[in-house]
Each structure stands twice: as C-alpha cells, then as structure tokens.
Amino acid sequence: MHRRDDARARRLARTIGGAVTTIEFRAESLHTSTIAVGRGLMLRGLRTIRRMPSAFIPSVAMPVFTMIAFSGTYFAITKIPGFPTNRSANWFMPLGICFGSAFSGIGLGFSTIRDIETRFYERLLMAPVPRRALIVGPLFTAWSRTLILNAFVIPMGLLLGARFTGGILGVLALLTASFGIATISVGWGLGLAFRFRDMRAAAIMQLTVFVVLYVSNAQMPMWLLSGWVHSAARFNPATNILRLARQGLVSSSAPDHMAWSNTWGGLAAIVVMASVTLAFARRGLDKLDK
C-alpha cells in the first residue's frame, strides 16, 4: 500500500514539475532579450529619420555650421604664440562634432516625450520586455545617428582644411569623445523626459548642452581663459572630453598631441558622466512605470 502511494506521489511530482517547466519556458519565450528589443527600437528610431528628417537634420547642420562659422570668424586665434595648431578647422571641428553628438543624444529625449504624449510609451511599458531595453534602444539609436554624423562631418572638416596629425589614433580619439558625449546626452535627455513627460524638458536639454560645452575650453585653450570662465572650465568634465577629441588634431609638437593625460582624463569623464546620466534615466523610468 505504501509502495503504491509512493509511486503515485512520484508520478504526480513529475507531472507538476513538467507543467512548471513548460510554464517557465513559455514565460521566457515571451520575455524578449534586451539586445533584440534594443535593436528593434533602434530600427524604429532610424526609420524616423526618413519619416521626420526635421528631427535629425539639426544634429548634422549644427556641427557643420559651428565648424564653418567659428573656423572663419576666429581663424586669427591660431596666430597667438603657443596656440596648439595653425589650422582653425583642426580646433573647431571636434567642437562641432561634440555639439552634433550631444544633439543626437538629446534628440532621443525629444522622441521619448512625443511617445509619452501620444501614449505609445504606455504600450512599451506594458510589453513583456526588460525595462533596461527601453534605455538600451535609444542608446543604440543615438550611436547609429552619431556614426552617420561623423561620416558626414569629418569629410567636410577635411575639405575645410582639418588634418589628423595623430593618424588613425587621432581619428579613434575623436570618435571616442563623440560617442561618449552621445551616451551622456541620451541618459540626460531620457531622464528629463521621464520626469517632465512633456516638452518643458526640451528647453532644459538644449540649454544644458550649450552651457556645458561653451563653459569649457571650447573656443580656446585653458591657458588663454581667465576669471570665472577659467574656474568653471577647470571643473567641467566637457573640458577633458574636448581635450580627448582634439589631441589627434593639434600640432605634433604641441604638449597636448596624443598625450596620455588627455586620453585618460577624457575617458574618465565619459565613464563617470555616462554612469550618472544613465542611472538618472533608469530611475526616471522606474518612476514612470509606477
């Protein structure tokens, strides 16, 4: 009698175990991976460029305008003794690219606000996907847009007279700074979008980009700055990122040319600021989801 009961108990346990395994498998199949969802959101973001080019054109027009306007207006700055390059395009092309990368990032904040206002984002929140995918998707989109931006602006800079004195490593340094600023801007833009949930956040996004990039060594080296601007630029992380971007474009005889101090300082600024802004975005998403 006891043996029959034991056999029945074992069969029941196997049946229940199989059912639980089946349920878990089906749940896992519904729970799409972060990379797959991120890729889908990236493709949606890239299709938006074709449908709404006005949302992407400013991120390309801004660096070109900045590079042309500043290189022409302030070309005489290269005549200052000790200036790190004799080509104004070498100095201002990285600034233009960093501006464009920043706008590529906060542009995803604009898109997110539009999705929240049209209630499309509610569908994303109800979907059986990892929440981090809603951060990774815009991040992939910003990187794709930044790649397009650099593919367009760098040749334009070369036509205007810019030259990479650091070779391929100089190009890599500029691209690292560009993608780093795009990453930081995505986190900042998403964080503001999740908290304000309307276009009030757009003004803050744009204002902070201009303030952070201009209150730095954007237009001239640190040793030419004075007063409160010098003090602010000294503690501004964008200063180190711009040093990283420019180190492959300054004269080979300049102290900043492919200097390790510029490399690690820029990388550290990117890692710290990206971690802070992406955490800011994730906390905002968690509050939006409640």
C-alpha positions as CSV (number, residue, x, y, z in Angstrom):
1,M,0.0,0.0,0.0
2,H,2.8,2.4,0.9
3,R,4.7,1.5,-2.2
4,R,1.6,2.4,-4.4
5,D,1.3,5.7,-2.6
6,D,4.9,6.4,-3.1
7,A,4.7,5.6,-6.8
8,R,1.7,7.9,-7.2
9,A,3.4,10.7,-5.4
10,R,6.5,10.4,-7.7
11,R,4.3,10.4,-10.8
12,L,2.4,13.5,-9.5
13,A,5.7,15.3,-8.8
14,R,7.0,14.6,-12.3
15,T,3.7,15.8,-13.8
16,I,3.7,19.0,-11.7
17,G,7.4,19.5,-12.4
18,G,6.9,19.2,-16.2
19,A,4.0,21.7,-16.1
20,V,6.1,24.2,-14.2
21,T,8.9,23.8,-16.6
22,T,6.6,24.3,-19.5
23,I,5.1,27.5,-18.0
24,E,8.6,28.8,-17.3
25,F,9.7,28.1,-20.8
26,R,6.7,29.9,-22.3
27,A,7.3,32.9,-20.0
28,E,10.9,33.1,-21.0
29,S,10.0,32.9,-24.7
30,L,7.7,35.9,-24.2
31,H,10.3,37.8,-22.3
32,T,12.3,39.1,-25.3
33,S,16.0,39.8,-24.8
34,T,17.4,43.2,-24.1
35,I,19.5,43.3,-27.3
36,A,16.7,42.2,-29.6
37,V,14.3,44.8,-28.2
38,G,17.1,47.5,-28.3
39,R,17.7,46.6,-31.9
40,G,14.0,46.9,-32.7
41,L,13.8,50.3,-31.1
42,M,17.0,51.4,-32.9
43,L,15.5,50.5,-36.3
44,R,12.3,52.4,-35.4
45,G,14.4,55.4,-34.5
46,L,16.4,55.2,-37.8
47,R,13.1,55.0,-39.8
48,T,12.1,58.2,-38.1
49,I,14.9,59.9,-39.9
50,R,13.2,59.2,-43.2
51,R,9.7,60.0,-42.0
52,M,10.7,63.1,-40.0
53,P,14.0,64.4,-41.3
54,S,13.5,67.7,-39.4
55,A,14.2,65.7,-36.2
56,F,17.6,64.7,-37.3
57,I,18.8,67.4,-39.7
58,P,19.7,69.9,-36.8
59,S,22.1,67.4,-35.3
60,V,24.0,67.4,-38.7
61,A,23.6,71.1,-39.5
62,M,24.7,72.2,-36.1
63,P,28.3,70.8,-36.3
64,V,28.7,72.0,-39.9
65,F,27.5,75.5,-39.0
66,T,29.7,75.6,-35.9
67,M,32.7,74.4,-37.7
68,I,32.4,76.8,-40.6
69,A,31.3,79.9,-38.6
70,F,33.9,79.5,-35.9
71,S,36.8,78.5,-38.2
72,G,36.2,81.5,-40.4
73,T,35.4,84.1,-37.6
74,Y,38.2,83.1,-35.3
75,F,40.8,81.9,-37.7
76,A,43.2,84.6,-36.3
77,I,43.3,82.8,-33.0
78,T,45.9,80.4,-34.4
79,K,48.3,83.3,-34.7
80,I,48.6,83.6,-30.9
81,P,52.1,82.4,-29.9
82,G,51.9,78.9,-28.4
83,F,48.4,78.1,-29.9
84,P,48.4,74.3,-30.3
85,T,47.6,74.3,-34.1
86,N,48.0,76.5,-37.1
87,R,44.7,75.4,-38.6
88,S,41.4,76.8,-37.2
89,A,39.5,73.8,-38.6
90,N,41.6,71.5,-36.5
91,W,40.5,73.3,-33.4
92,F,36.8,73.8,-34.1
93,M,35.9,70.6,-36.0
94,P,35.9,68.5,-32.7
95,L,33.7,71.1,-31.1
96,G,31.2,70.9,-33.9
97,I,31.2,67.1,-33.8
98,C,30.7,67.1,-30.0
99,F,27.8,69.5,-30.4
100,G,26.2,67.3,-33.1
101,S,26.7,64.2,-30.9
102,A,25.1,65.9,-27.9
103,F,22.1,66.8,-30.1
104,S,21.9,63.2,-31.4
105,G,21.6,62.1,-27.8
106,I,19.0,64.6,-26.6
107,G,17.1,64.1,-29.8
108,L,16.1,60.7,-28.4
109,G,14.7,62.6,-25.4
110,F,12.5,64.7,-27.7
111,S,11.3,61.4,-29.4
112,T,10.5,59.9,-26.0
113,I,8.5,62.9,-24.9
114,R,6.5,62.6,-28.2
115,D,5.9,58.9,-27.5
116,I,4.7,59.7,-23.9
117,E,2.4,62.4,-25.1
118,T,0.8,60.1,-27.8
119,R,0.6,57.3,-25.2
120,F,2.7,55.0,-27.4
121,Y,5.1,54.7,-24.5
122,E,2.4,53.0,-22.4
123,R,2.4,50.1,-24.9
124,L,6.2,49.8,-24.4
125,L,5.8,49.7,-20.7
126,M,3.1,47.0,-20.9
127,A,5.2,44.8,-23.2
128,P,6.9,41.8,-21.7
129,V,10.4,43.2,-22.2
130,P,13.2,44.0,-19.8
131,R,13.0,47.6,-18.6
132,R,16.7,48.2,-19.4
133,A,15.8,47.6,-23.1
134,L,13.9,50.9,-23.0
135,I,17.3,52.6,-22.2
136,V,19.4,50.4,-24.5
137,G,17.2,51.0,-27.5
138,P,17.6,54.8,-27.5
139,L,21.3,54.3,-26.8
140,F,21.7,52.2,-29.9
141,T,19.8,54.8,-31.9
142,A,22.0,57.6,-30.7
143,W,25.1,55.7,-31.6
144,S,23.8,55.0,-35.1
145,R,23.0,58.7,-35.6
146,T,26.4,59.6,-34.3
147,L,28.0,57.3,-36.8
148,I,26.1,59.0,-39.6
149,L,27.0,62.4,-38.2
150,N,30.8,61.6,-38.2
151,A,30.7,60.1,-41.6
152,F,29.3,63.4,-42.9
153,V,31.1,66.0,-40.8
154,I,34.7,64.6,-40.8
155,P,35.0,64.7,-44.6
156,M,33.5,68.2,-44.5
157,G,36.2,69.2,-42.0
158,L,38.9,67.8,-44.2
159,L,37.6,69.8,-47.1
160,L,37.8,72.9,-44.9
161,G,41.5,72.2,-44.1
162,A,41.4,70.0,-41.0
163,R,44.2,67.4,-40.8
164,F,44.7,64.5,-38.4
165,T,48.2,64.8,-37.1
166,G,47.7,61.8,-34.9
167,G,46.8,59.4,-37.7
168,I,44.3,56.6,-37.1
169,L,44.7,57.0,-33.3
170,G,43.7,60.7,-33.6
171,V,40.5,59.6,-35.5
172,L,39.8,57.0,-32.8
173,A,40.2,59.6,-30.1
174,L,37.7,61.9,-31.8
175,L,35.2,59.1,-32.3
176,T,35.5,58.0,-28.7
177,A,34.8,61.5,-27.5
178,S,31.9,61.8,-30.0
179,F,30.2,58.5,-28.9
180,G,30.9,59.3,-25.3
181,I,29.1,62.6,-25.4
182,A,26.2,60.9,-27.3
183,T,25.9,58.4,-24.5
184,I,25.9,61.0,-21.8
185,S,23.3,63.1,-23.6
186,V,21.0,60.1,-24.1
187,G,20.9,59.4,-20.4
188,W,20.3,63.1,-19.6
189,G,17.6,63.5,-22.3
190,L,15.7,60.4,-21.2
191,G,16.0,61.2,-17.5
192,L,14.4,64.6,-18.1
193,A,11.8,63.2,-20.5
194,F,10.7,60.6,-17.9
195,R,10.3,63.2,-15.2
196,F,8.7,66.1,-17.1
197,R,6.7,64.0,-19.6
198,D,6.1,67.0,-21.8
199,M,8.1,69.5,-24.0
200,R,9.1,71.6,-21.0
201,A,12.1,69.2,-20.8
202,A,13.2,70.1,-24.3
203,A,14.3,73.6,-23.3
204,I,16.3,72.3,-20.4
205,M,18.0,69.6,-22.6
206,Q,19.2,72.2,-25.1
207,L,20.2,74.8,-22.6
208,T,22.4,72.4,-20.6
209,V,24.1,71.3,-23.8
210,F,25.1,74.8,-24.7
211,V,26.1,75.8,-21.2
212,V,28.2,72.7,-20.6
213,L,30.0,72.8,-23.9
214,Y,30.6,76.5,-24.1
215,V,31.7,77.0,-20.5
216,S,34.8,74.9,-21.2
217,N,37.9,75.0,-23.4
218,A,35.5,75.0,-26.4
219,Q,36.9,78.2,-28.1
220,M,40.4,78.5,-26.8
221,P,42.9,76.6,-24.6
222,M,42.7,76.7,-20.8
223,W,45.8,79.0,-20.6
224,L,44.0,81.7,-22.5
225,L,40.9,81.7,-20.3
226,S,40.6,83.9,-17.2
227,G,38.2,84.8,-14.5
228,W,35.2,82.7,-13.6
229,V,35.2,81.0,-17.0
230,H,38.6,79.5,-16.3
231,S,37.5,78.3,-12.9
232,A,34.3,76.8,-14.3
233,A,36.1,75.2,-17.3
234,R,38.6,73.7,-15.0
235,F,36.0,71.6,-13.2
236,N,33.8,71.0,-16.3
237,P,34.0,67.4,-17.5
238,A,33.5,68.6,-21.1
239,T,36.9,70.2,-20.9
240,N,38.6,66.8,-20.6
241,I,36.4,65.3,-23.3
242,L,37.3,68.1,-25.7
243,R,41.0,67.5,-24.9
244,L,40.5,63.9,-25.8
245,A,38.7,64.8,-29.1
246,R,41.4,67.3,-30.2
247,Q,44.6,65.5,-29.2
248,G,44.9,63.9,-32.7
249,L,44.4,67.2,-34.5
250,V,46.8,69.6,-32.7
251,S,50.3,70.1,-34.0
252,S,52.6,67.2,-33.4
253,S,55.0,69.5,-31.5
254,A,52.3,70.6,-29.0
255,P,52.3,69.2,-25.5
256,D,48.7,68.0,-25.9
257,H,49.4,65.9,-29.0
258,M,48.4,62.3,-28.3
259,A,49.1,62.8,-24.6
260,W,48.1,60.0,-22.2
261,S,46.9,62.7,-19.7
262,N,44.3,63.8,-22.2
263,T,43.3,60.3,-23.0
264,W,42.7,59.0,-19.5
265,G,41.1,62.3,-18.4
266,G,38.6,62.2,-21.3
267,L,37.8,58.5,-20.8
268,A,37.3,59.0,-17.0
269,A,35.0,62.0,-17.7
270,I,32.9,59.9,-20.2
271,V,32.6,56.9,-17.9
272,V,31.6,58.9,-14.8
273,M,29.2,61.2,-16.6
274,A,27.6,58.4,-18.6
275,S,27.1,56.3,-15.5
276,V,25.5,59.2,-13.7
277,T,23.1,60.2,-16.5
278,L,22.1,56.6,-17.4
279,A,21.4,55.9,-13.7
280,F,19.3,59.2,-13.8
281,A,17.4,57.8,-16.8
282,R,16.8,54.4,-15.2
283,R,15.4,55.9,-12.0
284,G,13.2,58.2,-14.1
285,L,11.9,55.1,-16.0
286,D,11.2,53.3,-12.8
287,K,9.1,56.2,-11.5
288,L,7.3,56.4,-14.8
289,D,6.5,52.7,-14.7
290,K,4.8,53.0,-11.2
